[in-house]
């Protein structure tokens, strides 16, 4: 089978790698560089609890399955690329500053069977949290990965498995012939395939607006570094991901990533002082010692969101065109399960998950 995947983010790369391993002839066409969209802009959280406390039941089940796949997936990516991706299951701490917030966490945590910690127990796990704290919800199965290292490793693993990746090859349209997708057009060439998989993240809707009703959601993040010589502060970065006061804090190397804003701004990725200062102010209330830390980076990315907030995974109404999109804030978390599910579907070994089937939506994005 000859397959063209449009987009070399974590979804496209993971799927392409698994398909190449299964013997398919796979070409990935990427508008920029591999991972240069939402993947590299992300904090790399595998947030099976924090991002999904109020999610749809099917999405929660899918996320738990994908989280369970991650240890073996990470090991396989590293083996296939000879590169480390920084995967670690260090857990996540969802902190509450007052009794009301703690009660809300307790209700959600009880439904998920998670452990509640008092203020002292929470600070023992996250010493940087010295601001107002009533207690916390502890999620031990949450993990993180270096998203940029993951992109590089997946690219190499895909190519070593026999896949072909063409960077700076932006697909501008998909030509129909005989009522099916037949040719992907770029400014530089024409690409024929038996099947096309649209995995272009926030840009998917620009290629197929009616079949891929995906819109961009802007997110800005910052990175902070401790004062020079502060070995004690750096040591505290080895703990869990911390959620609280409207932000999350993710250790990466000697830095602490703070995110993230959520803004419907089209394809605008301009950095704003308001986002930078707002993220820092919220983080400093939670972790007052961050006032002495230096701002070392500030960036923005575009997340892909579907009209109903659920992923779009499977065949579209156009024969020969499939979709891997709409992951919103969970692209890293979902990657192993998306690769598993879509590769099985494309090989005729599984059916689409009904709640994620792109054909559930009309061309205007409303449910049928």
C-alpha positions in Angstrom: 0.0 0.0 0.0 1.3 3.5 -0.9 0.4 6.1 1.7 1.1 9.8 1.8 0.8 11.5 5.2 0.5 15.2 5.2 2.2 16.6 8.3 5.2 15.6 10.4 4.0 16.4 13.8 3.9 13.7 16.5 0.8 12.1 15.1 2.0 12.0 11.5 5.5 10.8 12.4 4.2 8.1 14.9 1.7 6.8 12.4 4.2 6.9 9.5 6.7 5.0 11.6 4.2 2.2 12.5 3.0 1.9 8.9 6.5 1.7 7.6 7.3 -1.0 10.1 4.3 -2.9 8.9 5.6 -2.8 5.3 3.7 0.1 3.8 5.3 2.5 1.4 5.0 5.8 3.3 5.9 9.4 2.3 5.4 12.2 4.8 5.0 15.7 3.3 5.8 18.5 5.9 5.1 22.2 5.3 8.1 23.2 7.5 10.5 21.1 9.5 9.4 17.9 11.4 7.7 18.8 14.7 7.9 22.5 14.0 4.2 23.0 14.8 2.3 22.1 18.0 4.6 19.2 18.8 7.8 21.2 19.4 5.8 24.1 21.0 4.4 21.7 23.7 5.7 21.1 27.1 5.7 17.4 26.4 3.2 16.4 29.1 1.5 13.0 29.0 -1.3 14.4 31.1 -3.7 11.5 31.5 -5.4 13.1 34.5 -4.9 16.8 34.6 -6.1 17.6 31.1 -9.0 15.1 31.2 -10.8 15.5 34.5 -13.9 16.8 32.7 -13.5 15.0 29.4 -15.8 12.7 27.5 -15.8 9.2 28.8 -14.5 7.8 25.5 -11.7 10.3 25.4 -10.7 9.3 29.0 -10.7 5.6 28.0 -8.6 6.4 25.0 -6.1 8.5 27.0 -5.7 5.8 29.6 -5.0 3.3 26.9 -2.5 5.6 25.2 -0.8 6.3 28.6 -0.4 2.6 29.1 1.3 2.3 25.7 3.8 5.1 26.3 6.5 3.2 28.2 6.9 0.6 25.5 6.4 3.2 22.8 9.2 5.4 24.2 11.5 2.4 24.5 10.8 1.5 20.9 11.4 5.0 19.6 14.7 5.2 21.4 15.8 1.8 20.1 14.7 2.7 16.5 16.6 6.0 16.5 19.4 5.5 19.0 18.3 8.8 20.6 17.0 9.5 24.1 13.6 11.3 24.3 13.5 12.2 28.0 10.5 10.0 28.9 9.8 9.8 32.6 6.8 8.8 34.7 7.3 11.3 37.5 3.7 11.9 38.2 1.7 15.1 38.5 0.5 17.2 41.5 -2.7 19.1 41.1 -2.6 21.6 43.9 -5.5 23.6 45.5 -4.9 26.9 47.2 -8.1 26.8 49.4 -10.7 24.5 50.8 -13.2 25.0 48.0 -10.7 24.2 45.3 -9.5 21.1 47.3 -13.1 19.9 47.6 -13.5 20.1 43.8 -10.3 18.2 43.3 -11.3 15.6 45.9 -14.6 14.9 44.0 -12.8 14.4 40.7 -9.9 12.4 42.2 -12.4 10.1 44.0 -14.0 9.3 40.7 -10.6 8.5 39.2 -9.4 6.6 42.3 -6.5 8.9 43.0 -4.8 9.9 46.2 -5.4 13.1 48.1 -2.5 14.8 49.9 -2.5 17.3 52.7 -0.4 20.5 52.4 2.6 18.9 54.1 2.5 15.8 51.9 2.1 18.0 48.8 5.1 20.2 49.7 7.2 17.1 50.3 6.7 16.1 46.7 7.0 19.6 45.3 9.3 21.8 47.5 9.0 24.8 45.2 5.3 25.1 46.1 5.4 27.5 49.1 2.5 29.7 48.2 -1.1 29.2 49.5 -1.8 25.5 49.7 -4.7 23.5 51.2 -3.8 20.2 49.7 -3.4 18.4 46.4 -4.4 15.5 44.1 -1.6 13.1 43.3 -1.6 11.4 39.9 1.3 8.9 39.9 0.8 7.7 36.3 1.3 11.0 34.6 4.5 11.4 32.6 6.5 13.7 30.5 8.8 13.6 27.5 11.1 16.1 25.8 8.9 17.0 22.8 11.7 18.3 20.7 13.8 15.3 21.3 10.8 13.1 20.5 10.3 14.8 17.1 13.9 14.3 16.2 13.9 10.6 17.3 10.6 9.8 15.5 11.9 11.4 12.3 15.0 9.2 12.4 13.1 6.0 13.4 10.6 6.6 10.6 13.4 7.0 8.0 15.3 4.0 9.3 12.1 1.9 8.9 12.1 2.8 5.2 9.9 5.9 5.2 10.5 9.0 3.1 10.2 12.5 4.6 10.1 15.6 2.6 10.4 18.9 4.6 9.4 22.3 3.3 6.9 20.6 1.1 3.6 22.2 1.8 0.5 20.5 0.4 -1.8 23.2 -1.0 -4.6 20.9 -2.3 -5.7 17.3 -2.8 -6.9 16.5 -6.3 -9.9 14.3 -6.8 -10.2 11.7 -9.6 -13.1 9.4 -10.0 -14.6 10.6 -6.7 -11.6 9.8 -4.5 -8.4 11.5 -3.3 -5.8 10.9 -5.9 -2.9 13.5 -5.9 -1.4 15.8 -3.3 -0.3 19.0 -4.9 2.7 21.0 -3.5 4.4 24.0 -5.1 7.2 21.6 -6.1 5.5 18.4 -7.1 2.6 16.0 -7.4 2.3 13.0 -5.1 0.2 10.0 -5.9 -1.0 7.4 -3.3 -3.6 4.8 -2.5 -4.4 6.6 0.7 -3.8 10.1 2.0 -3.7 10.9 5.8 -4.2 14.5 6.7 -2.2 15.1 9.9 -1.3 18.7 9.4 -2.5 19.9 12.9 -3.9 23.4 13.0 -3.3 23.8 9.2 -5.4 20.8 8.2 -8.5 22.9 7.7 -6.6 25.1 5.2 -6.1 22.1 3.0 -9.6 20.5 3.4 -11.9 22.9 5.2 -15.1 20.9 4.9 -13.6 17.5 5.6 -11.2 18.6 8.3 -13.1 21.2 10.4 -10.1 22.0 12.6 -9.3 25.4 13.9 -6.1 26.8 15.5 -5.9 27.7 19.2 -3.0 29.8 20.2 -0.9 29.0 23.3 2.0 30.9 24.7 4.6 29.5 27.2 7.7 30.7 29.0 10.7 29.0 30.4 12.4 30.1 33.7 15.9 29.2 34.9 17.1 29.4 38.6 19.8 31.8 39.6 23.3 30.8 38.7 24.9 28.5 41.2 21.6 27.5 42.8 22.2 23.8 42.7 19.5 23.3 45.4 16.9 25.0 43.1 17.9 22.9 40.1 17.6 19.7 42.2 14.0 20.6 43.0 13.2 20.4 39.3 13.5 16.7 39.3 10.0 16.3 40.8 6.5 16.0 39.2 4.6 18.2 36.9 2.8 20.8 39.0 -0.7 22.1 38.2 -2.3 25.0 40.1 -3.5 28.7 40.0 -4.3 28.4 36.3 -0.9 27.3 35.1 1.3 24.2 34.9 5.0 23.8 35.6 7.0 21.2 33.7 10.7 20.5 34.5 12.9 20.2 31.4 16.7 20.1 31.9 17.7 23.0 34.2 14.6 25.0 33.2 11.0 25.1 34.4 8.4 25.5 31.6 5.3 27.5 32.5 2.2 27.3 30.4 -0.1 27.9 28.9 -2.5 30.5 27.5 -5.5 29.6 25.4 -6.6 32.1 22.8 -8.6 32.0 19.6 -6.4 34.2 17.5 -6.4 32.5 14.1 -2.9 31.7 12.9 -1.4 34.6 14.8 1.6 33.4 16.8 2.9 36.8 17.9 4.3 36.9 21.4 2.6 39.2 23.9 3.8 40.9 27.0 0.4 40.2 28.6 0.8 36.4 28.2 4.4 36.4 29.4 3.7 38.5 32.5 0.4 36.7 33.3 2.0 33.3 33.2 4.9 34.4 35.4 2.6 36.2 37.9 0.4 33.1 38.3 3.4 30.8 38.7 5.0 33.1 41.3 1.9 33.0 43.5 2.1 29.2 43.5 5.9 29.1 43.8 7.2 32.5 45.2 10.9 31.7 44.8 10.4 32.0 41.0 10.6 35.7 41.5 14.4 35.3 41.5 14.5 33.1 38.4 15.4 34.4 34.9 13.2 34.3 31.9 15.1 32.4 29.3 12.5 31.7 26.6 9.0 32.7 25.4 7.2 31.0 22.5 3.8 30.3 21.0 2.2 27.4 19.2 -1.1 26.5 17.6 -3.1 23.6 18.9 -5.6 21.8 16.6 -9.2 21.8 17.9 -12.3 20.1 16.4 -15.8 21.6 16.8 -16.9 19.2 19.5 -13.4 19.0 21.2 -12.9 15.3 20.3 -10.2 13.9 18.0 -10.9 13.3 14.4 -9.4 9.8 13.6 -10.4 7.8 10.6 -11.7 8.0 7.1 -13.4 11.1 5.8 -16.4 11.3 3.5 -13.9 11.5 0.6 -12.8 8.0 -0.4 -9.0 7.7 0.1 -8.6 10.6 2.5 -8.2 9.9 6.2 -7.8 12.3 9.1 -5.5 12.3 12.2 -6.3 15.6 13.9 -8.2 17.6 16.5 -6.0 16.4 19.4 -6.1 19.9 20.9 -3.9 19.9 24.1 -3.3 16.1 24.0 -1.2 15.5 21.0 1.7 14.0 22.9 -0.4 11.9 25.2 -2.5 10.4 22.3 0.4 9.7 19.9 0.9 6.0 20.6 -2.8 5.2 20.5 -3.4 7.2 17.4 -0.6 5.4 15.6 -2.0 2.0 16.9 -5.6 2.8 16.0 -5.1 4.4 12.6 -2.4 1.9 11.4 -4.8 -0.9 12.2 -7.7 0.8 10.4 -5.6 1.5 7.3 -4.5 -2.1 7.2 -8.1 -3.3 7.5 -7.7 -4.8 11.0 -9.9 -2.4 12.9 -12.9 -0.1 12.5 -12.9 3.6 13.4 -13.8 4.6 17.0 -17.3 6.0 16.5 -16.9 9.0 18.8 -13.7 10.0 16.9 -14.9 9.1 13.4 -14.5 12.3 11.2 -17.8 11.4 9.4 -19.8 12.2 12.6 -19.6 15.9 11.6 -21.1 17.8 8.7 -19.1 20.1 6.5 -20.1 23.0 8.8 -18.7 21.2 11.8 -22.0 20.3 13.4 -22.9 16.7 14.3 -25.0 14.8 11.9 
